[in-house]
Amino acid sequence: MIDKTAIKAIQHYITISGDAAYTLQELRDIAGADAKPAIDTLIRRQVLGRLGQGLYVPMKEGVFRPGPVPAFPFEQSCACVLQKLRIEFRPGRAVRDYNAGRTTQVPARVIFEVRGNRMPQMGYGKQVLLYDNKTYPKSELARFAAIDPWPCDGELSADQAIQRLRDYMRAVPDSIYLRQDFEHLALQQTATAIRTIISKNLVAELGTGIYGRLESSGGGYQLAAGGLYRAVCRALDRMDIEWRPRMAWRRYQSGAGPKPSVPSFEVRGRRRPRLQYAGVPVAYDNEQMSPAELRTVGRDDPWPEMGWPPR
């Protein structure tokens, strides 16, 4: 015979707690040894719904359709369970990309990423909780964590910030990095971490907040882009500055002239970042030619629609 006291105790606990989900152990602490048969009774009475093995959600009367429905959204109930089981989690990669504006595709499923190997299975009706940990290999998860690291407990130390930048550069092997790439990783330790990776010849500062990746070559270091010209091309692209090589470089690229000694460009607009490497500065036609001369060049040699390939 089912103890009615256990049923009333669980119902009272559900009412006063207002949680989105409950665990079997949690309800056992309330109702004792009679918790399981009391829970089965409440499921038959449609007061509780089964979310997973030993996991339950409170039910309510549906508004748009007859019959009981979960009282809370499925995602909220899953998050509540993981919190109660003390499993560290965060939204899956697709959700994080959407929230950060990296994609406009709205995730259609509930996806989480967890730390560790505990991934309780949860589902209700047609909804099923998915885990990035089971979707991607460990190497890919490590790359995600390097690009979008897990929140740090407490204040980030300088060593942790430096390691985050190292991991990010391994995960994203670009030839140019901007300060904002590092700021969301190193937080308040950004300046210290950048000075460290410069001192270790991982990057070189080409301009304010613009860093070129370095690679070892013949006992020294050189820009990974393959030279200052290519590095500047990438930097201007990353800064969303419309550019093209200056006239001397365009002649060289068409085979009509020698290779200029200094990288030089023509840009559209007023943004002309000051860049240099190993004492070699970058020049701009916009500063060496008058507006009338630039208009003449633009008329005689118009801007291409798809940009210029670096050489």
C-alpha positions in Angstrom: 0.0 0.0 0.0 1.4 3.4 -1.0 2.0 5.8 1.9 -0.2 8.9 1.2 2.1 10.9 3.4 5.0 10.4 0.9 2.8 11.6 -1.9 1.7 14.7 -0.1 5.3 15.4 1.0 6.5 15.3 -2.7 3.6 17.4 -3.9 4.2 20.0 -1.2 7.9 20.1 -2.1 7.2 20.5 -5.8 4.8 23.4 -5.0 7.2 25.3 -2.7 10.4 24.7 -4.6 9.2 25.7 -8.1 12.1 23.9 -9.7 12.1 22.9 -13.4 13.2 19.3 -12.7 13.9 16.9 -9.9 16.1 13.9 -9.3 15.2 10.6 -7.6 17.7 11.1 -4.9 16.3 14.6 -4.2 12.8 13.2 -3.8 14.0 10.3 -1.7 15.4 12.9 0.8 11.9 14.2 1.1 9.8 11.1 1.1 12.2 8.4 2.3 11.9 4.8 1.2 8.4 5.3 -0.2 9.6 7.9 -2.7 9.7 5.6 -5.8 6.1 4.2 -5.5 4.9 7.8 -4.6 6.6 9.1 -7.8 5.0 6.4 -9.9 1.6 7.4 -8.5 2.3 11.1 -9.3 3.3 10.1 -12.8 0.0 8.3 -13.3 -1.8 11.3 -12.0 0.1 13.4 -14.4 1.6 15.6 -11.7 5.1 14.6 -12.7 6.6 13.6 -16.1 9.6 11.3 -16.8 12.6 13.2 -18.2 15.1 10.4 -17.9 16.2 7.6 -15.6 15.6 8.9 -12.1 14.8 12.4 -13.6 11.4 14.1 -13.5 9.7 17.3 -14.5 6.6 19.0 -13.0 3.5 19.0 -15.2 0.7 21.6 -15.8 -2.5 21.7 -17.8 -1.8 22.7 -21.4 -3.0 26.0 -22.8 -3.0 25.4 -26.5 -3.7 21.7 -26.4 -5.6 19.4 -24.0 -3.8 17.4 -21.5 -0.8 18.0 -19.2 2.5 19.4 -20.5 5.8 20.1 -18.8 5.6 23.2 -16.7 8.9 24.6 -17.9 10.7 24.6 -21.3 12.7 21.5 -22.1 16.0 23.3 -22.2 15.4 24.9 -18.7 14.6 21.5 -17.2 17.7 19.9 -18.7 19.9 22.7 -17.3 18.2 22.3 -13.9 19.1 18.6 -13.9 22.8 19.3 -14.8 23.0 21.9 -12.1 21.6 19.6 -9.4 24.0 16.8 -10.5 26.8 19.3 -10.3 27.9 18.8 -13.9 29.6 21.8 -15.4 28.0 22.6 -18.7 27.4 25.4 -21.3 25.3 25.8 -24.4 26.6 23.8 -27.4 28.8 25.3 -30.1 25.9 26.0 -32.5 24.1 28.0 -29.8 27.2 29.9 -28.8 27.9 30.8 -32.4 24.4 32.1 -32.8 24.5 34.1 -29.5 27.8 35.6 -30.5 26.5 36.6 -34.0 28.9 34.3 -35.8 25.9 32.7 -37.6 22.3 33.6 -38.3 21.1 30.0 -38.2 18.9 29.4 -35.2 19.7 26.1 -33.5 16.7 23.8 -33.8 17.7 21.4 -31.0 18.7 21.6 -27.4 22.5 21.0 -27.3 24.9 21.3 -24.4 28.6 20.8 -23.9 29.8 19.4 -20.5 33.1 19.0 -18.8 33.9 15.4 -17.9 32.2 12.2 -18.9 28.9 12.4 -17.2 26.2 13.0 -19.8 22.7 11.9 -18.5 20.3 11.1 -21.2 17.2 13.3 -21.2 14.2 13.6 -23.4 10.4 14.3 -23.3 8.1 13.6 -26.2 10.0 14.3 -29.4 12.6 16.5 -27.7 16.0 14.9 -26.9 19.0 16.6 -25.3 22.1 16.3 -27.4 25.7 16.7 -26.3 28.6 18.3 -28.3 30.8 15.8 -26.5 29.2 12.9 -28.4 29.0 14.8 -31.7 32.6 16.0 -32.1 35.9 14.2 -31.4 38.1 15.4 -28.5 40.5 17.2 -30.8 37.6 19.3 -32.2 36.2 20.0 -28.7 39.7 21.2 -27.7 39.7 23.6 -30.7 36.3 24.9 -29.7 37.5 25.5 -26.2 40.6 27.4 -27.5 38.5 29.7 -29.6 35.7 30.1 -27.1 37.1 29.1 -23.7 35.2 27.9 -20.7 34.5 30.6 -18.1 37.3 30.9 -15.6 36.6 30.5 -11.9 37.7 33.7 -10.2 40.3 36.1 -11.7 42.3 34.9 -14.7 46.0 34.6 -13.9 48.7 35.8 -16.3 49.9 32.2 -17.0 46.3 31.1 -17.8 45.9 34.1 -20.1 49.2 33.3 -21.9 48.2 29.6 -22.3 44.8 30.7 -23.7 46.5 32.8 -26.4 48.9 29.9 -27.3 45.9 27.5 -27.6 44.0 30.0 -29.7 46.9 30.5 -32.1 47.2 26.7 -32.5 43.5 26.4 -33.1 43.3 29.4 -35.5 46.6 29.5 -37.5 46.0 32.9 -39.1 48.9 35.1 -40.3 47.4 38.2 -38.7 45.8 38.6 -35.3 44.0 41.7 -34.0 43.9 42.8 -30.3 40.2 42.0 -30.1 41.0 38.4 -31.0 43.0 38.2 -27.7 40.9 40.4 -25.5 38.0 38.0 -25.0 40.5 35.3 -24.2 42.9 37.0 -21.8 40.4 39.6 -20.4 42.2 41.8 -17.9 45.6 40.1 -18.6 45.5 41.0 -22.3 48.4 43.4 -22.2 50.7 41.1 -20.2 49.9 38.1 -22.3 50.5 39.9 -25.6 53.9 41.2 -24.3 54.8 37.6 -23.4 54.0 36.1 -26.8 55.9 38.9 -28.5 59.0 38.3 -26.3 58.8 34.6 -27.1 58.7 35.4 -30.9 55.3 34.0 -31.5 54.0 37.2 -33.0 55.4 40.6 -34.0 53.6 43.9 -33.5 53.1 45.4 -37.0 51.0 48.3 -35.7 48.8 49.4 -32.9 46.7 46.3 -32.0 47.9 44.4 -35.2 50.2 41.4 -34.8 51.8 39.2 -37.4 52.4 35.5 -36.7 56.1 34.5 -36.8 57.6 31.2 -37.7 61.2 30.0 -37.3 63.4 30.1 -40.4 67.1 29.5 -40.7 67.9 30.2 -37.1 65.7 33.3 -37.1 62.1 34.3 -37.4 60.0 35.6 -40.3 56.4 36.5 -40.9 54.3 33.4 -41.4 52.4 35.2 -44.2 55.4 35.0 -46.4 56.6 38.6 -46.2 55.4 42.0 -45.1 53.4 42.6 -48.3 51.2 39.6 -47.8 50.9 40.2 -44.1 49.6 43.8 -44.7 47.1 42.4 -47.3 45.7 40.1 -44.7 45.7 42.9 -42.0 43.7 45.2 -44.3 41.3 42.4 -45.1 40.8 41.6 -41.4 40.2 45.3 -40.7 37.6 45.5 -43.5 39.5 48.1 -45.4 39.1 48.1 -49.1 42.5 48.3 -50.7 44.6 47.6 -53.8 48.3 47.6 -54.5 49.7 51.0 -55.5 50.5 51.7 -59.2 54.1 50.4 -59.0 53.0 47.1 -57.4 50.2 46.7 -60.0 52.8 47.1 -62.8 55.0 44.5 -61.1 52.1 42.1 -60.8 51.3 42.5 -64.5 54.9 41.9 -65.4 55.5 45.5 -66.6 57.9 46.6 -64.0 60.3 45.6 -61.2 59.3 44.6 -57.7 59.1 47.7 -55.4 61.3 47.7 -52.3 58.5 48.9 -50.0 55.0 47.5 -49.7 52.6 50.3 -50.7 48.8 50.4 -51.2 45.9 52.6 -52.2 42.9 52.4 -49.9 39.3 53.6 -50.1 38.4 55.8 -47.2 40.4 57.5 -44.5 41.6 54.4 -42.5 45.3 53.9 -43.1 46.8 51.9 -40.3 50.5 52.6 -39.5 52.3 49.3 -40.2 55.9 48.3 -40.3 58.2 45.3 -39.7 62.0 45.1 -39.2 62.2 48.9 -39.9 60.4 48.6 -43.2 57.3 50.9 -43.2 54.1 50.5 -45.3 53.3 53.4 -47.6 49.9 54.6 -49.0 49.3 56.3 -52.3 46.6 58.3 -50.5 49.3 60.1 -48.6 51.7 60.5 -51.6 49.3 61.6 -54.3 46.8 64.5 -54.4 43.1 63.8 -54.6 43.1 64.9 -58.2 45.9 62.4 -59.0 44.0 59.6 -57.3 40.9 60.4 -59.3 42.9 60.3 -62.5 44.4 57.0 -61.6 41.0 55.6 -60.6 39.6 56.7 -63.9 42.5 55.3 -66.0 43.0 52.2 -63.9 39.6 51.6 -62.2 39.2 49.5 -59.0 38.5 45.9 -59.7 35.2 44.4 -58.4 36.7 41.4 -56.7 40.0 42.9 -55.2 43.6 42.2 -56.1 45.3 38.9 -55.5 48.4 39.2 -53.2 51.7 38.3 -54.8 
